[in-house]
């Protein structure tokens, strides 16, 4: 089994019309994964009524949480976020979440 050096959070997209979000991950930009979530649900407040900044923040942090499902396949030394940014407290939390949360 190949040892990868880095796990990348390469981005996410959200389609306002279909209410589907896709989250993208990679190991050393050699093996890529996509997770898609359908947010359409008639019992929920329409997501289109929410502030786009709130939606973006939610999707960003969801992408970091969801990524652990792929990261655990080949735990790497470094986690690299290619979209968005984290403050120092968030970096510590995410590193702990990934390295000690499994």
C-alpha positions as CSV (number, residue, x, y, z in Angstrom):
1,X,0.0,0.0,0.0
2,X,1.4,3.4,-1.0
3,X,2.0,5.9,1.8
4,X,0.5,9.3,1.1
5,X,2.0,12.5,2.5
6,X,-0.9,14.8,2.4
7,X,-4.7,14.8,2.7
8,X,-6.3,17.7,0.9
9,X,-9.7,19.3,1.3
10,X,-9.9,20.6,-2.2
11,X,-13.2,22.4,-2.1
12,X,-17.0,22.2,-2.2
13,X,-19.9,23.3,-4.4
14,X,-23.5,24.1,-3.7
15,X,-26.2,24.2,-6.3
16,X,-29.0,26.6,-5.1
17,X,-31.5,25.0,-7.5
18,X,-31.0,21.3,-6.7
19,X,-29.9,22.0,-3.1
20,X,-27.1,19.5,-3.6
21,X,-23.6,20.1,-2.1
22,X,-20.5,18.2,-3.2
23,X,-17.4,18.0,-1.1
24,X,-14.0,17.2,-2.7
25,X,-10.9,15.5,-1.1
26,X,-7.6,14.1,-2.3
27,X,-4.6,12.1,-1.3
28,X,-1.5,13.9,-2.8
29,X,-3.7,14.9,-5.7
30,X,-3.5,11.3,-6.9
31,X,-6.6,9.8,-5.5
32,X,-9.7,11.9,-5.3
33,X,-13.1,11.5,-3.5
34,X,-16.4,13.4,-3.8
35,X,-19.2,13.3,-1.2
36,X,-22.6,14.6,-2.3
37,X,-25.4,15.5,0.0
38,X,-28.9,16.4,-1.1
39,X,-30.4,19.1,1.2
40,X,-33.9,19.1,-0.4
41,X,-36.5,18.3,2.2
42,X,-40.0,19.6,2.3
43,X,-40.1,19.7,6.1
44,X,-37.2,22.1,6.5
45,X,-37.0,25.8,6.2
46,X,-36.0,26.5,2.5
47,X,-32.2,26.8,2.5
48,X,-32.6,29.6,-0.1
49,X,-34.0,31.8,2.6
50,X,-30.8,31.6,4.6
51,X,-28.0,34.1,4.4
52,X,-25.4,32.9,1.8
53,X,-22.6,33.6,4.2
54,X,-24.2,31.3,6.7
55,X,-24.6,28.6,4.1
56,X,-20.9,29.0,3.0
57,X,-19.7,28.8,6.6
58,X,-21.8,25.7,7.3
59,X,-20.6,24.0,4.1
60,X,-17.0,24.8,4.8
61,X,-17.1,23.3,8.3
62,X,-19.1,20.3,7.0
63,X,-16.4,19.6,4.4
64,X,-13.8,19.4,7.2
65,X,-16.0,17.1,9.3
66,X,-17.0,14.8,6.4
67,X,-13.5,14.4,5.2
68,X,-12.6,12.2,8.1
69,X,-14.4,9.3,6.4
70,X,-11.8,9.5,3.6
71,X,-8.8,10.5,5.7
72,X,-9.1,7.3,7.8
73,X,-8.3,5.2,4.7
74,X,-4.7,6.4,4.6
75,X,-3.9,8.7,7.6
76,X,-1.3,11.2,6.5
77,X,1.0,13.5,8.3
78,X,-0.4,16.7,6.9
79,X,-4.0,18.0,6.4
80,X,-4.2,20.8,3.8
81,X,-7.2,23.0,3.4
82,X,-7.2,24.4,-0.1
83,X,-10.4,26.4,0.3
84,X,-11.3,28.7,3.2
85,X,-9.3,29.3,6.3
86,X,-9.2,28.4,10.0
87,X,-8.2,30.5,12.9
88,X,-5.6,29.0,15.3
89,X,-8.2,27.5,17.7
90,X,-10.0,25.9,14.8
91,X,-6.8,24.4,13.5
92,X,-6.0,22.9,16.9
93,X,-9.5,21.4,17.1
94,X,-9.4,20.0,13.6
95,X,-6.0,18.5,14.1
96,X,-7.1,16.9,17.4
97,X,-10.3,15.7,15.7
98,X,-8.4,14.0,12.9
99,X,-5.4,12.7,14.8
100,X,-7.0,11.6,18.1
101,X,-10.7,11.5,17.3
102,X,-10.5,8.2,15.4
